[in-house]
Amino acid sequence: MVTILAELRAKVSPNEDLQPRGLLVVPATAESLEEFLAEEEARTRNAPDPATYVNHKAEEMGKAVMGLYTPLGSAVLKMHHRWGC
C-alpha cells in the first residue's frame, strides 16, 4: 500500500524541470479524457437542467406557511412541524 501511494505521489507532484500536472482518475472503460467526457455527455444528455428544476414541495410549503391551503403544502408543513425537517 505504501509503495502504491508513493507511486501516485510521484506522478502527481511535479518535478522542477517539468510543468505542473495532475493525475486524472477515470473509470477503466475510458481510454482518454476525450472518451470519458464523451461518455459522460452521452450519459447525462437527457438529465434535467439543475437551473430549471422546480422544487414543488418547497413551493407548496411556502404557500401553506402564507396561509394558502393546498393538500401537498399542508402535508409538508405538518411533516415539518412534526419531524423538524
Beta strands, then each sheet from edge to edge (+ up, - down):
end
